[in-house]
Amino acid sequence: MTAPLLFDPEIEGLLQEIAADPRSHLLKVDRPTALSIALDRDPRISIAKAGLTSAERHLLQVHRVEVAWLLRQACLSAFVREDSYSMWINPELASLPGYELLGNTELNDRLSCEGLSPKEGVATLSAMALSIHPTDNARVYSAMSHLIDGQLMIGTRVLTQCLAGPMGLQDRSAALIALAFSQSERLMYDESVATLRQAVGCPTTDQEAGLNWFFNACMARDPRQMLAASAQLANCNRCVGELQRFSHLLIKQRSLGPFRPPRDIPQPRGLSFEAQEVLHALA
């Protein structure tokens, strides 16, 4: 797990000042602007931009990276709360200290997107993170926000562009899992399986990749891929709690009606415990 950043108390003071200032624009970014940054890789917001307050300029000049990280942590927490995407993401990634360090303030309300739905919160936070520091990590989150909002082609376009260039292992794995989600939502289960096979190998996302690989192989009624995913699950870093969470979410998604498992899912012999649990949730 990545070591959490230690925040300078000055950051909290500056962010609170910005959040309370009606003239501030730094934490108010619309999605079209964010999408332009994600697709065109426009330069991050400059400290010379007209209209910035002195607090905003200082924050960008001195603490840009830390603030962008904090926004992405808040974004991760919003993803975990969003039912349609939570089974595709490792909740432990959102357990690092982040915006909760700021206490019960107007800033915390802004960053936790109080009053917004999870989908609206994800869109807002990913747009903020992109405008301040448009890294591949932020671009993947932006794509994910479009996917859970039903804008599958836009999200897929961002992910495809990200994956066309060099990426870190964790960001690449997250992008592939997000792309597989888009494919699965469009009932492209064979394509989703092929994408998830590429996503394995990153310790922080291995179990999510394997569980969703097996789920999509079941939906595709492909016993060969079911066994391959089962073997991957048996060899990755196991977390029984995560398996239970995934199975529970799968049952919940079935009850809400987003998908209907085929009645004739193959039952190959030799499935791992994890694979059998997922199969049971689909029964």
N, C-alpha and C positions, 0 to 999 in steps of 0.2 A: 504494500500500500504506500502511495506517495505521502511523504511527510507533509503535514499541513503547514501553510505559511503562518508566520507570526506577524500579526498586524501591528503596525505602529499606531499608538493612540491618536496620532495626528490624523490618520485616515478616517477614523470614526467621526472625529470632529468636523472634518471637511465634508464628509458625506452627509452628515446631519444638517450642516449649514446649506448644502446644495438642495437637499430634499425639502427644506423649509422655505427656500427662496422661490417665490413665484416667477422670478425672471429666469430661473435655471432651465436648461434644455438638455443637459447631459443625460439625465435619466428618463428622458421622454423621446423615444425614437419610434417612428412608424415602421411597419413591416416592409413597405415598398423600398424604403431606403436600405433596410437591412438586407433585403433580397438582392439589391444591386451590389452591395458589398460582397455578399456570398458568391454571386455569379461572376462578377467582373473583377474581383479582387482589387477594388478601389483602395487607395491609401486609407489608413485609419484616420479618425477624426484628428485634425491638427490643433495644436495649442494656439495657432494663429487664427483659428476660425472666428469669424465675426459673431458677436453676441454672447460669447462665453463670459461668465463672471470671473472675478479674480480667483475665487475658490476653485472653480472648475479648471481654470488654466493650471493652477498649482497642482491640483490632483492629477491631471494628465501628465504634467511634466515630471512629477516625482513618483507617483504611485500607480501609474497606469496598469502595470502587470498584475499587482496585487488586487486591484479593484476588479479587473476583468476576471480573475480567478474566483473572487467572491461571487460575482454575478453568475458564473457558470455553476458554482456549487448550489446557488439558489435555484438555478434552472434544473439541475439534476433532481433536486427535491421535488420540484413540480412534476417532472417526468414520472417519478415513482408514484405520485398521487393520481396520475392519469390512468384509469383502468385499461384503456385500449392499448397502451404501450408498456405498462409496468411489467408484463411478463417477458419483455424483450430486453430488460436492463437489470444490471446487478445493483440492488439497493445499497450495498456496502460502499459503492462509489459515492453515494450521497450522504455518507455518515461522517465525513470529515467536518471539523468545525468550520462554520461559514458565517452566513448572515445572522445566525442566532447569537453570535458574540456581540451584536450591536444593541441588544436589549429591546425593550418595548418602546420604540420611538417612531416618529413619522417615517424615518428612513426604513425601519424594519417593516412597517406597513407597506411601503413602496416596493421593497425588494421581495417580500413574501407575497406580493400581489393580493393583498387582502381585499375581499369583495369581488375578485375575479374568479372565473371558473379555472380549473387546472389547464385547459387548453389555452385560455386567454393569458394566463400567467406564464406559461411556457413561451408563447409568442412574444410577450413583452420582455421577458428576461433574456431570451436569446437575441433579440434585437439590440438590447442594451450592450450585451457582451460583444456582439459583432461591431458595433459602432465604436467601442473603446479600443478593442484589440482583436482584429479579425484573424484569429489563428484558425488552423484546420479544425481544432477542437470546437471552436465557436461555430464554424461553418457546419459541422456535423449536427450540432444542437439546433441550428437554424433549420436545417433540412428536416430533422426529426419533428420540429414544431409544425412544419407544413404537412408532414405525413399524418400526424394525429389530428390535424384540422381537416383531413380529407383531401388536401391538395397534393395528391400522390405524384403527379407528373412534375410539379415544381420541386418537391422534395427530392425526387429521383434525379432530376437534372443537376441539383446542387451536389448530391452524393457522387454522381458519375464524374463530375468535374474534379471533385476532391480526389477520388480514387485514381484518376488519370495521372496524378503526380506523386512525388514521394511523400509518404506520411509515416509518422511514428507508429509502432506496433499497436498500441492501445487505440489510437485514433482510427487507424485503418480497420481494426477489428470492429470498433463501434460503427463505422461507416458501412461496413459489409452487413452487419446485423440489421442496421436500419434499412439498407437496400433490400434485404431479404424480407423485412416486414412489409415494404411496399409491394413486393412481388406476391407475398402471401395474401395481402389484402385484395389483390387483383386476381386471386385464385390461380396464380402461376406457381403451383407448389413444386414442380420439378425444377424450375429456375431458382426458387428460393432455397431448395436443398443444395443446389450447386454453389450458390453464393455462400451459404452457411458453412459448407465444407472448407471454403477459403478462410473463414473467420476464426477457425480453431487455432490454438497455439499461443493465445494471450491469456496469462493466468487470471486476470481480472474479469475476463468475459468468456472464458472457456465453457463454463457450465451453462450460461445462457445460450451460447452458440449451439452446444450439444443438445440441450433440451428442445430448442426450437427446430434444430435439424431433425430430431426424431419426430417431433410433432408434424412437421411438414412432410416427412417421409410417410407418416401414417395417412395424412390427407391425400398424398399422391398414390397411396396403396402400393408402395414399392418395398417389398420385403428385403431386398438387398441393401437399400439405403437405411432401412430400419435397423438392420444388424450392424451396419457400419457406424451409425450414430450411437447405437447401444454400446459398442466397443469403445467409442470415444468417451462416452459418459463414464464408463467403468474405469477409465485411466486418467481422467482429469481430477483436479482438486475438488473433492466432494464436500458438499455442505447440505446436510439433511434438511435443515431449516429452509434453505433456498428451494430444494426439491418440493417440500410441502407447500411453500408459497406459490410456486409455479403451478402445481396441480390444483390448488385452490382457485387460482386465477383462471385456469383453463375451464374448470367447472363453472365458475362465475360467468365467463364469457359465453359459454354454451347456454346458460340460463337466460342471458340477455339477448341472445339470438344472432350475434355477428356471423356465426358459422355453424354448419351442421356436419359432424363427422360422418364419413361414409359408413354404411352398415356392414360392409364387407372388408374392413381393415384386416390385412393379413395377420396371422399369429405365428410368426416364425419361432422356432425353439432357440434357446440359449440367450434370451434377452437379459440384460442386466437388471438389477433391482430398480434402478432409476427409470429405465425404459418401461418396465412393467407398471410402475406407478403412473407414468404418463398415459399408458395404454388404458389403465383402469379409469383414469379421469375422463377418457374419451368414450368409455363404454356406456 
